[in-house]
Amino acid sequence: MRIMLTTQAILALATTSFGQIYDGSNSITALAGTANDTDPSILGNYYNYWKLTNNKTTYDLTRSDRMPVTSPKLIPMIGSRKQAIIEPNRTAMVIVDMQNFFLHPQLSPYAVNGRKAVQPTLNMIDAFRATGMKILWVNWGIDNFDMVTMPPSFLEGFSSNHEMNTTFCTEMGYLSQTNGTTVDMGKLLCRGSWNAQPWGELNTAMTKGLKDGTDLYFNKNRLSGLWGAQTPLGLYLQESETTTLFFGGVNSDQCVWGNLIDAYFKGFDTVYVEDCAGTSSPWYAEEMVRYNADSDGFLANSTYVIDALEKQK
């Protein structure tokens, strides 16, 4: 038997189908509803939210209504948001670009503020490891494929003569260090090169952390390790269900800020640790970072963070 559909019947079926496609308001509302819509202290939805406690002076970042907690820590902050409760299993310290290229005195003599951030960073590493929180090293690490897709603005920005022969992955030659040793610097910020390694004691700390399993290392090919739809760092954060990120590194107004603002855009809790970051840019660049990091998340100082973690062991 052949079935004949009139124009009116076809339109009627189409209208019904389109109605089912576009009339998703109830399910979307349910999905985006607050974690507990009877609780006015909650900001967000079931999947990602903050809870304000203690007369709205403390921000609970644990998402404990839907995710298990171990031993949450109360952390003092120095910005407009004064305190936060973090879950160690979902918290990590992101260390950005503290590499020889940016911090070695003979390669970057003006990176005074960056070198000042090294000892506070080492202190934070020890404190985070002792509390079971991951250390994530996020560094420039260019490979051949990256060079195919690298925009000209980046190539020019890292070239000393505005030509391809001095930009990413070109040989930097040998460096005679003040301690009398000579080192092959390798290709500029290319994966595996000496100049792309963390500087000084940071490299020792990273090597130990990678061996012990407390640290992870991520190469990046832009200022941010979280740019675009997905990156190795982003995939790790997603799969490990990490939600809270403390940031340090160099330069604070460039690559540190790039990672922090991308993390903010993607819904992570962001904590800028002021004494674990530095820049060779003018003073107002650092002020921009602190002002906006406070607006977008939290400001912290390593001394207060470490002291709080020590007292809550």
C-alpha positions as CSV (number, residue, x, y, z in Angstrom):
1,M,0.0,0.0,0.0
2,R,1.4,3.4,-1.0
3,I,1.1,6.2,1.4
4,M,0.5,9.7,0.0
5,L,1.5,12.7,2.1
6,T,-0.2,16.0,1.4
7,T,1.7,19.2,1.8
8,Q,-0.3,20.0,4.9
9,A,0.6,16.7,6.5
10,I,4.3,17.2,5.8
11,L,4.2,20.6,7.3
12,A,2.4,19.3,10.3
13,L,5.0,16.6,10.9
14,A,7.9,19.1,10.4
15,T,6.3,21.5,12.9
16,T,6.1,18.8,15.5
17,S,9.7,17.7,14.9
18,F,11.0,21.3,15.0
19,G,9.0,21.8,18.2
20,Q,10.7,18.9,19.8
21,I,14.1,20.1,18.7
22,Y,13.8,23.7,19.8
23,D,11.6,23.3,22.8
24,G,14.3,22.2,25.2
25,S,13.8,24.9,27.8
26,N,12.8,22.6,30.6
27,S,15.8,20.2,30.2
28,I,18.2,23.1,29.8
29,T,16.8,24.8,32.8
30,A,17.2,21.6,34.8
31,L,20.8,21.2,33.6
32,A,21.8,24.8,34.3
33,G,19.9,25.1,37.6
34,T,21.8,25.8,40.8
35,A,23.4,23.0,42.7
36,N,20.8,23.7,45.4
37,D,18.3,26.3,44.3
38,T,17.0,26.6,47.9
39,D,20.4,27.8,49.1
40,P,21.2,31.4,48.2
41,S,24.8,31.0,49.2
42,I,25.6,28.9,46.1
43,L,26.9,30.5,42.9
44,G,26.9,28.2,39.9
45,N,25.2,25.0,38.9
46,Y,25.4,21.3,39.9
47,Y,28.6,20.8,37.8
48,N,30.6,23.8,38.8
49,Y,29.8,26.1,41.8
50,W,31.2,28.1,44.7
51,K,29.5,28.2,48.1
52,L,29.8,31.3,50.2
53,T,30.1,30.6,53.9
54,N,31.0,32.4,57.2
55,N,28.8,35.4,56.5
56,K,30.0,35.5,52.9
57,T,33.6,35.9,53.8
58,T,34.8,32.4,52.8
59,Y,34.5,30.8,49.4
60,D,34.1,27.0,49.5
61,L,35.6,25.7,46.3
62,T,35.3,22.0,47.1
63,R,32.1,21.3,45.2
64,S,31.4,18.9,48.0
65,D,27.7,18.4,47.2
66,R,28.6,16.3,44.2
67,M,32.4,15.4,44.6
68,P,34.1,13.6,47.5
69,V,36.4,15.5,49.8
70,T,39.4,14.3,51.7
71,S,40.9,17.0,54.0
72,P,39.8,20.4,52.8
73,K,42.1,23.3,53.6
74,L,41.2,26.9,54.6
75,I,43.6,29.2,52.7
76,P,43.9,33.0,53.5
77,M,43.9,35.3,50.5
78,I,45.2,38.8,50.1
79,G,42.7,40.3,47.6
80,S,39.1,41.2,47.8
81,R,38.1,37.6,48.5
82,K,39.6,36.9,51.9
83,Q,39.5,33.1,52.3
84,A,38.9,30.0,50.3
85,I,38.4,26.3,51.2
86,I,40.2,24.0,48.7
87,E,40.1,20.3,48.2
88,P,43.7,19.0,47.8
89,N,42.8,16.2,45.4
90,R,41.4,18.8,43.0
91,T,44.0,21.5,43.4
92,A,47.3,22.1,41.6
93,M,50.1,24.6,41.3
94,V,50.8,25.7,37.7
95,I,54.4,26.9,37.1
96,V,54.8,28.7,33.8
97,D,58.0,29.3,31.8
98,M,60.6,29.4,34.6
99,Q,63.1,28.3,31.9
100,N,66.8,29.1,31.3
101,F,65.8,31.2,28.3
102,F,63.7,33.6,30.5
103,L,65.6,33.4,33.9
104,H,69.3,32.7,33.3
105,P,71.2,35.9,34.2
106,Q,73.3,35.7,31.1
107,L,70.4,35.2,28.8
108,S,67.9,37.5,30.5
109,P,69.8,39.9,32.7
110,Y,66.7,42.1,33.3
111,A,64.6,39.2,34.7
112,V,65.4,40.3,38.2
113,N,61.7,40.0,39.4
114,G,61.5,36.5,37.9
115,R,64.5,35.3,39.7
116,K,63.2,36.7,43.0
117,A,60.1,34.4,42.5
118,V,62.3,31.3,42.4
119,Q,62.7,30.6,46.1
120,P,59.0,31.3,47.0
121,T,58.1,28.9,44.1
122,L,60.4,26.2,45.5
123,N,58.8,26.7,48.9
124,M,55.3,26.3,47.4
125,I,56.4,23.2,45.6
126,D,57.5,21.5,48.9
127,A,54.3,22.6,50.6
128,F,52.0,21.4,47.8
129,R,53.7,18.1,47.5
130,A,53.5,17.5,51.3
131,T,49.7,18.1,51.1
132,G,49.3,15.8,48.1
133,M,48.6,18.5,45.6
134,K,50.1,18.2,42.1
135,I,52.8,20.5,40.5
136,L,52.2,21.2,36.8
137,W,55.2,22.5,34.9
138,V,53.8,24.4,31.8
139,N,56.7,25.5,29.5
140,W,57.4,26.5,26.0
141,G,58.4,23.3,24.1
142,I,58.2,23.8,20.3
143,D,58.4,20.9,17.8
144,N,58.5,20.7,14.0
145,F,54.7,20.5,13.7
146,D,54.4,23.6,15.8
147,M,56.6,25.4,13.4
148,V,54.3,24.6,10.5
149,T,51.3,26.1,12.3
150,M,53.1,29.0,14.2
151,P,51.6,32.4,13.3
152,P,54.0,35.0,11.9
153,S,53.3,37.3,14.8
154,F,54.8,34.8,17.2
155,L,57.8,34.1,15.0
156,E,58.6,37.8,14.7
157,G,58.1,38.3,18.4
158,F,60.7,35.8,19.3
159,S,63.2,36.8,16.6
160,S,66.1,39.0,17.5
161,N,66.5,40.4,13.9
162,H,62.9,40.0,12.6
163,E,64.0,37.0,10.4
164,M,63.3,33.3,10.6
165,N,67.0,32.5,11.3
166,T,66.7,33.7,14.9
167,T,63.2,32.6,15.9
168,F,61.8,29.4,17.5
169,C,63.9,26.2,17.0
170,T,67.0,28.0,15.6
171,E,70.3,27.1,17.1
172,M,71.4,29.5,19.9
173,G,75.0,28.3,20.0
174,Y,77.2,27.9,23.1
175,L,77.1,29.8,26.4
176,S,80.2,30.3,28.5
177,Q,78.8,30.5,32.0
178,T,80.3,32.5,34.8
179,N,81.1,29.3,36.7
180,G,83.6,28.3,34.0
181,T,81.4,25.7,32.2
182,T,80.3,25.9,28.6
183,V,76.8,24.7,27.6
184,D,75.2,24.0,24.3
185,M,72.0,26.1,24.5
186,G,70.3,24.1,21.8
187,K,67.4,25.3,19.6
188,L,65.4,28.3,20.9
189,L,62.6,27.0,23.1
190,C,62.6,23.8,21.2
191,R,61.6,20.6,23.1
192,G,64.6,18.9,24.8
193,S,67.0,21.9,24.5
194,W,68.9,23.3,27.5
195,N,67.5,26.8,27.1
196,A,64.0,25.3,27.5
197,Q,64.8,23.5,30.8
198,P,63.7,25.1,34.1
199,W,66.4,27.3,35.5
200,G,68.8,26.3,38.3
201,E,67.2,24.6,41.4
202,L,63.9,24.6,39.6
203,N,65.2,22.0,37.2
204,T,66.4,19.8,40.1
205,A,63.0,20.2,41.8
206,M,61.1,19.3,38.5
207,T,63.3,16.3,37.8
208,K,62.7,14.9,41.3
209,G,59.0,15.6,41.1
210,L,58.6,13.8,37.8
211,K,60.5,10.8,39.1
212,D,58.4,10.7,42.3
213,G,55.1,11.1,40.4
214,T,54.2,14.3,42.3
215,D,54.7,16.6,39.2
216,L,53.7,16.6,35.6
217,Y,55.3,18.4,32.6
218,F,53.4,20.0,29.7
219,N,54.8,21.5,26.6
220,K,53.0,24.5,25.1
221,N,53.2,26.2,21.7
222,R,51.5,29.5,22.6
223,L,51.6,31.8,25.5
224,S,48.9,29.7,27.2
225,G,48.9,26.0,27.7
226,L,45.1,26.1,27.6
227,W,44.4,27.9,24.4
228,G,42.0,26.6,21.8
229,A,39.5,23.7,22.1
230,Q,41.9,21.3,23.9
231,T,45.5,20.9,24.9
232,P,47.5,18.2,26.8
233,L,47.2,20.4,29.9
234,G,43.5,20.9,29.4
235,L,42.9,17.2,28.9
236,Y,44.7,16.3,32.1
237,L,42.8,18.9,34.1
238,Q,39.5,17.5,32.7
239,E,40.3,13.9,33.3
240,S,41.7,14.4,36.8
241,E,38.8,16.6,37.7
242,T,41.1,19.3,38.9
243,T,39.1,22.5,39.6
244,T,41.4,24.9,41.5
245,L,44.7,26.3,40.1
246,F,47.4,28.3,41.8
247,F,49.6,30.2,39.3
248,G,53.2,31.3,39.3
249,G,56.0,31.8,36.8
250,V,57.2,34.3,34.2
251,N,56.4,36.6,32.7
252,S,53.4,37.4,34.9
253,D,51.8,39.7,32.4
254,Q,52.4,37.5,29.4
255,C,52.5,33.7,29.7
256,V,51.3,33.5,33.3
257,W,48.4,35.8,32.6
258,G,47.6,33.9,29.3
259,N,47.3,30.6,31.2
260,L,45.4,32.2,34.1
261,I,42.8,34.0,31.9
262,D,42.2,30.9,29.8
263,A,41.7,28.9,32.9
264,Y,39.2,31.5,34.1
265,F,37.4,31.4,30.8
266,K,37.1,27.6,31.0
267,G,35.6,27.7,34.5
268,F,38.6,26.9,36.8
269,D,39.2,28.6,40.1
270,T,42.2,30.8,39.6
271,V,44.6,31.9,42.3
272,Y,47.5,34.2,41.4
273,V,50.4,33.8,43.8
274,E,52.0,37.2,43.7
275,D,55.5,36.4,45.0
276,C,55.8,33.3,42.8
277,A,55.5,35.3,39.6
278,G,57.5,38.2,38.1
279,T,58.0,40.1,34.9
280,S,60.6,42.3,33.2
281,S,57.8,44.5,31.8
282,P,57.1,47.9,33.2
283,W,55.5,48.1,36.7
284,Y,52.0,48.8,35.5
285,A,51.9,45.5,33.6
286,E,52.2,43.6,37.0
287,E,49.5,45.9,38.4
288,M,47.2,44.9,35.6
289,V,47.7,41.3,36.4
290,R,47.0,41.7,40.1
291,Y,44.0,43.9,39.5
292,N,42.4,41.5,37.1
293,A,43.4,38.3,38.8
294,D,41.7,39.6,41.9
295,S,38.6,40.4,39.9
296,D,38.6,37.0,38.2
297,G,39.6,34.8,41.1
298,F,41.9,35.1,44.1
299,L,45.2,36.7,45.1
300,A,47.6,34.9,47.4
301,N,51.0,35.1,48.9
302,S,53.1,32.0,49.3
303,T,54.1,32.7,52.9
304,Y,50.4,32.8,54.0
305,V,49.5,29.7,51.9
306,I,52.4,27.6,53.3
307,D,51.7,28.7,56.9
308,A,48.0,27.7,56.5
309,L,48.9,24.3,55.0
310,E,51.4,23.6,57.8
311,K,48.9,24.4,60.5
312,Q,46.3,22.1,59.0
313,K,48.4,19.0,58.6
